[in-house]
Amino acid sequence: MNAISTIFKAYDVRGKVGSELTAEVAEKIGRAYADWLPTEGKVAVGRDMRPDSAELADAVIKGVMAQGRDVIDIGQVTTDMIYFAVGHNGLAGGLMVTASHNPGEYNGIKLCREEAKPVGENSGLFEIRDNVLANKFKPAAAQLGLFEQTDIVDAWIDHVLSFIDPKKLKPLRIAVDAGNGMAGKIFPELEPYVPWEVTEMYFELDGTFPNHEANPLKFETLKDLCKVIKDNKLDGGIAFDGDGDRAFLVDETGTVVPGNVILSMLAEYFLDKFPRSAITYDVRFSHAVPELIERKGGKPVRTRVGHAFIKQDMRMHDAPFGGEVSGHFYFRDNFFADSGLITAVIGLYVAGLSGKSLSQLRVFYTKYPGLDETNFEVADKDTVLGNLKTAFIDQKQDEMDGLTIEFSDGSWFNVRASNTEPVLRLNAEAKSQSELDQLVAKVTKIIKGES
């Protein structure tokens, strides 16, 4: 298989710098993207703090301009800011050079089109891939596109604060772990506008990630943050991923506030603002989520995992808010795009208005015991899924995303195949811990071929 083809994933481009993703390849992606874009207009380009991101961004810009497209370089930004730049300024599209939380030897490119609409495997990315592989481009423009540089930080901070009433923010003492990622540059720009005493952790931009992997979904990466919160008796904390489009809250006990709880907190907030609205959630969320949405008079909309599916369903149902268990939360008034900073700000705002601590909210919104997503390496994913369907043939099954089995007692599990690895991902929930343990043990045996 051509090494270049392997860097085109389901939702973005990602690969090892030098051997898979080079400046030459990045320039070709810029050209193919500019040719493909269906809308006339300018293109925004941003980048993260990785050692090679500036070089790759320059190459992307060169490719876009070679095809006659004007480029707005917005510099070092978080990924959610590229979506904002495109949507807010009515641009034709945007490219962000980042590999998110991946280790330092990787880099990548996230792409979007007008109104920050996603460009993924079924929405243009593989067309771009095929043209890059074939060296198939429209003739270079007679005149290069124009180039300008713009700072959008102030406009972005204003936009983030537009989701709340800043005058009602409660004073808090928090720690913020930027993981040496892009939040280390952007979060300080917010601090003058919020009544929070902030302990900054790993705010130095360093794409080699010297302190820990910038992936808050791996809770073990948050041990330093949790220790600072507990040692200093803080009200809580925020952990960002490398490119800043995801954030997790940590409560005052040093316990991570999981995605189920964050979505529940914010769903209530948006249903109070927009009664009877739809709220989207992926197939891995606790049943407590749709139950809460219905109690609040909203419309729960279950979706496949993946930003392209969630954004599409949010647009279809005009949902003001939606999310993924993995920490991506999406906002209609943010062009249906996800944002770590908006999520964190609204989360702490809602907590302050409630008068409860983050740990009290975590307990309040956690209705049922659940299994954190667990990966199993398997040789033949289809065979395992078939065995599970047969084993639970008498139970309610659906295949919206992988295989979900629901039982009459309210317990359920979902098994999904990874797009990029030879693994199956298991999520499960039950009404009691003992029932959950029994369910997980039974499913695990089938996945491992032990029964």
KENUBA-398334 format. One record per residue (C-alpha): residue in three letters; x negated, y, z negated. Coordinates in steps of 0.05 Angstrom, whole numbers. Each point is the difference from the previous one (the first is absolute). Layout:
residues N
     r     east    north       up
   ala        X        Y        Z
...
***
This chain:
residues 451
     r     east    north       up
   met        0        0        0
   asn      -25       69       18
   ala      -25       34      -64
   ile       36       64       18
   ser       68      -35        5
   thr       -7      -25      -72
   ile       -2       70      -29
   phe       70       15       23
   lys       44      -22      -58
   ala       75        1       -8
   tyr        2       72      -26
   asp      -67       31       15
   val      -71       -9       25
   arg      -50      -27      -50
   gly      -69      -33        5
   lys      -72       -1      -21
   val      -38       62       21
   gly      -55      -11       51
   ser       17      -71       20
   glu       76        7       12
   leu       18       73       -5
   thr      -50       47       33
   ala        1       72       24
   glu        7      -25       71
   val       61      -42      -18
   ala       30       58      -39
   glu       -7       46       60
   lys       35      -51       44
   ile       56       -5      -52
   gly        7       76        2
   arg        5       -2       76
   ala       50      -57        2
   tyr       42       31      -55
   ala        2       68       36
   asp       22      -35       64
   trp       54      -40      -36
   leu       30       56      -42
   pro       71       12       27
   thr        6       72      -24
   glu      -35       61       26
   gly      -38       42      -51
   lys      -60        2      -47
   val      -30      -57      -40
   ala      -24        4      -72
   val      -62      -38      -22
   gly      -21      -11      -72
   arg      -51      -44      -35
   asp      -18      -28      -68
   met      -66        2      -38
   arg      -34      -62       27
   pro      -72       11       23
   asp       18      -12       73
   ser       69       32        2
   ala      -25       67       26
   glu      -36      -33       59
   leu       61      -44       16
   ala       47       60       -5
   asp      -44       40       47
   ala        2      -58       50
   val       76       -5       -5
   ile        6       75       11
   lys      -46       -4       60
   gly       44      -55       30
   val       65       38      -11
   met      -28       64       28
   ala      -29      -36       61
   gln       71      -16       21
   gly       20       73       -4
   arg       34       -1      -68
   asp      -11       57      -49
   val      -25      -22      -69
   ile        9       29      -69
   asp      -54      -25      -47
   ile       27        2      -71
   gly      -65      -27      -30
   gln       -6      -44      -62
   val       70      -15      -24
   thr       43      -55      -30
   thr       38      -42       50
   asp       68       28      -21
   met      -26       68       22
   ile       -7      -22       73
   tyr       74      -19        0
   phe       16       68      -31
   ala      -43       37       51
   val       36      -34       58
   gly       70        7      -27
   his       -6       69      -30
   asn      -33       31       61
   gly       40      -36       54
   leu      -61      -34       30
   ala        0      -57       50
   gly      -37      -47      -46
   gly      -58      -12      -47
   leu      -59      -46      -14
   met      -31      -11      -68
   val      -69      -32       -5
   thr        3      -43      -63
   ala       -3      -72      -23
   ser       42       16      -61
   his      -23      -44      -58
   asn      -45      -47       40
   pro      -73       -5      -21
   gly      -50       52       24
   glu      -26      -39       60
   tyr       69        5       32
   asn       35       57       35
   gly       62        8       41
   ile       52       45       34
   lys       73       10      -19
   leu       43       28       56
   cys       67       35        4
   arg       41       37       52
   glu       48       59       -2
   glu       39       10      -66
   ala      -53      -46      -33
   lys       33      -61       32
   pro      -45      -62       -8
   val      -42      -30       55
   gly       -6      -75      -14
   glu       -2      -67       34
   asn       71        7       28
   ser       -1       75       10
   gly      -60       14       44
   leu      -62      -23      -36
   phe       -9      -63       40
   glu       10       39       65
   ile      -56       45      -22
   arg      -42      -61      -17
   asp       11      -31       68
   asn      -22       63       36
   val      -62        6      -44
   leu      -18      -72       15
   ala       10       10       75
   asn      -34       69        1
   lys       65       23       32
   phe        9       75       -8
   lys       31       56       40
   pro      -52       42       36
   ala      -34       49      -47
   ala       33       68        0
   ala      -30       54       44
   gln       -3       43      -62
   leu      -14      -25      -71
   gly       54        9      -51
   leu      -10       58      -49
   phe      -29      -11      -69
   glu       18       36      -65
   gln      -11      -12      -74
   thr       54       13      -51
   asp        5       -6      -76
   ile       68      -27      -20
   val      -14      -11      -74
   asp       41       59      -27
   ala       59      -17       45
   trp       -4      -72      -23
   ile        0       17      -74
   asp       61       45       11
   his       34      -57       35
   val      -15      -50      -56
   leu       28       47      -52
   ser       63       12       42
   phe       25      -69      -23
   ile        8       23      -72
   asp       14       63      -41
   pro      -71       17      -24
   lys       29       43      -56
   lys       30      -63      -31
   leu      -66      -39       -2
   lys      -18      -22      -70
   pro      -70       10      -28
   leu      -38      -65        2
   arg      -69      -26      -15
   ile      -19      -49       55
   ala      -60      -33       32
   val       -5       -5       75
   asp      -44      -52       34
   ala      -15       20       72
   gly      -45      -61       11
   asn      -51       45       36
   gly       53        7       54
   met       34       59       33
   ala       46       15      -59
   gly      -64       26      -34
   lys        1       58       48
   ile       75       14        4
   phe       25      -12      -72
   pro      -41       59      -28
   glu       39       45       48
   leu       64      -20      -35
   glu      -25       10      -71
   pro        9       76       -5
   tyr       74       -9       14
   val       17      -54      -52
   pro       -2        4      -77
   trp      -43      -61       -6
   glu      -65       -9      -37
   val      -38      -45       49
   thr      -59      -45      -14
   glu      -31      -10       68
   met      -31      -68       15
   tyr      -42      -17       60
   phe       19       63       38
   glu      -68        2       36
   leu       12      -17       73
   asp      -40      -64       15
   gly       22      -48       54
   thr      -45      -54      -28
   phe       46       -5      -61
   pro      -54       -6      -53
   asn       47       -8      -59
   his       55      -46       23
   glu       41      -19       60
   ala       51       55       12
   asn       60      -46        1
   pro       48       12      -59
   leu       41      -60       21
   lys      -57      -42      -29
   phe       14       17      -72
   glu      -70      -23      -21
   thr      -29       61       35
   leu       37       45      -50
   lys      -35      -24      -64
   asp      -41       64       -6
   leu       62       43        8
   cys       39      -41      -51
   lys      -57        5      -50
   val       -4       76        7
   ile       75        5      -10
   lys        0      -43      -63
   asp      -64       28      -30
   asn       24       72        7
   lys       73      -14      -16
   leu       22       32       66
   asp       72        0       26
   gly      -20      -42       60
   gly      -38        2       65
   ile        0       -5       76
   ala      -42      -46       43
   phe       -7       15       75
   asp      -25      -44       56
   gly      -57       20       45
   asp       39       42       50
   gly       50       27      -50
   asp       65      -26       31
   arg       14      -46      -59
   ala        1       15      -74
   phe       18      -40      -61
   leu       19       28      -68
   val      -30      -28      -64
   asp       37        8      -66
   glu      -27       24      -66
   thr      -14      -71      -23
   gly      -47      -11       59
   thr       51      -44       37
   val       12       10       74
   val       70       23       19
   pro       18      -50       56
   gly       32       16       67
   asn       68      -26      -23
   val        2       51      -55
   ile      -25       59       41
   leu       52      -14       54
   ser       55       -5      -53
   met      -21       66      -32
   leu       -3       37       66
   ala       63      -33       28
   glu       39       29      -59
   tyr      -31       68       12
   phe       18        1       74
   leu       70      -28      -10
   asp       13       57      -49
   lys      -23       49       53
   phe       34      -35       58
   pro       60      -40      -26
   arg       22      -62       38
   ser      -64       -1       41
   ala      -35      -62       25
   ile      -65      -22      -34
   thr      -45      -50       34
   tyr      -41      -54      -34
   asp      -40      -59       27
   val       16      -74      -10
   arg      -50       -6      -58
   phe       36       48      -48
   ser       36      -23      -63
   his       75      -10        4
   ala        3       54      -53
   val      -13       51       56
   pro       62      -12       43
   glu       41       -8      -63
   leu      -22       69      -24
   ile       12       32       68
   glu       71      -28        1
   arg       14       22      -71
   lys      -21       70       19
   gly       48       -1       59
   gly      -54       -7       53
   lys       -9      -48       57
   pro      -57      -51       -9
   val      -34      -16       67
   arg      -47      -60       -1
   thr      -57        2       51
   arg      -58      -39       26
   val      -69       16      -30
   gly      -40       51       41
   his        4       74       10
   ala       26       -4       72
   phe       61      -41      -22
   ile       14       43      -61
   lys       -6       66       37
   gln       46      -26       55
   asp       53      -22      -50
   met       -6       65      -39
   arg       13       40       63
   met       58      -45       20
   his       34        9      -68
   asp      -25       71      -13
   ala      -29      -25      -66
   pro      -33       54      -42
   phe      -47      -51      -33
   gly      -27      -70        8
   gly      -59      -42      -21
   glu      -44      -61        1
   val      -22      -40      -61
   ser      -72       12       22
   gly        6       74      -20
   his       19       33       66
   phe       59       46      -12
   tyr       35       38       56
   phe       38       65        0
   arg       50       26       52
   asp      -22       72      -13
   asn      -72      -21       12
   phe       17      -21       71
   phe       18      -70      -26
   ala      -74      -10      -16
   asp      -33      -26      -63
   ser      -40       41      -49
   gly      -39      -17      -63
   leu        0       72      -26
   ile       75       11       10
   thr       14      -66      -34
   ala      -44       17      -60
   val       27       70       -8
   ile       73      -22        3
   gly      -14      -59      -46
   leu      -30       44      -55
   tyr       54       52       11
   val       55      -51       -9
   ala      -34      -28      -62
   gly       -4       69      -30
   leu       73       15       13
   ser       21      -67      -31
   gly      -33       16      -67
   lys      -27      -71        0
   ser      -72      -24        2
   leu      -24      -37       62
   ser       -2      -65      -40
   gln       72        9      -22
   leu       20       11       73
   arg      -40      -61       21
   val       37      -43      -50
   phe       67       31       16
   tyr       -4      -13       74
   thr      -30      -70       -5
   lys       61      -45       -3
   tyr      -27      -68       21
   pro      -66      -37       -6
   gly      -36       -2       67
   leu      -63      -29       31
   asp      -50       50       27
   glu      -14      -15       74
   thr      -44      -63        1
   asn      -40      -24       60
   phe      -10      -72       21
   glu      -50      -21       53
   val       34      -51       47
   ala      -22      -35       63
   asp       68        1       35
   lys       47       56      -22
   asp       58      -23       43
   thr       -1      -71      -28
   val        1       26      -72
   leu       59       46       15
   gly       36      -59       33
   asn      -12      -43      -62
   leu       28       55      -45
   lys       62        6       44
   thr       12      -75       -5
   ala      -13       -3      -75
   phe       51       54      -14
   ile       49      -17       56
   asp       60        6      -47
   gln      -18       71      -22
   lys       14       67       33
   gln      -55       15       50
   asp      -18       59       44
   glu      -58       14       46
   met        1       76        5
   asp      -73        0      -19
   gly      -32      -68      -13
   leu       47      -45      -40
   thr       43       22      -58
   ile       37      -51      -42
   glu       54       24      -48
   phe       30      -43      -55
   ser       68        4      -31
   asp      -29       19      -68
   gly      -30       64       30
   ser      -72      -25        7
   trp      -35        5       67
   phe      -66       -5       35
   asn      -29       27       65
   val      -59      -30       39
   arg      -30       42       56
   ala      -58      -15       47
   ser      -56       51        2
   asn      -12       36       66
   thr      -75       -1       -9
   glu      -20      -59      -45
   pro       15      -75       -3
   val       42       10      -62
   leu       72       -2      -24
   arg       23       53      -49
   leu       48      -21      -55
   asn       47       46      -39
   ala       51      -27      -49
   glu       49       21      -54
   ala       46      -33      -51
   lys       45       19      -59
   ser      -49      -27      -52
   gln      -75      -13       -3
   ser       10      -75       -9
   glu       44       -3       61
   leu      -51       40       39
   asp      -57      -46      -21
   gln       40      -61       21
   leu       18       31       68
   val      -71       22       15
   ala      -28      -68      -20
   lys       48      -36       47
   val      -13       47       59
   thr      -75       -2      -12
   lys       -1      -76        5
   ile       35        2       67
   ile      -46       54       27
   lys      -61      -41      -22
   gly       30      -64       29
   glu        3      -34      -68
   ser       72      -22        3
***
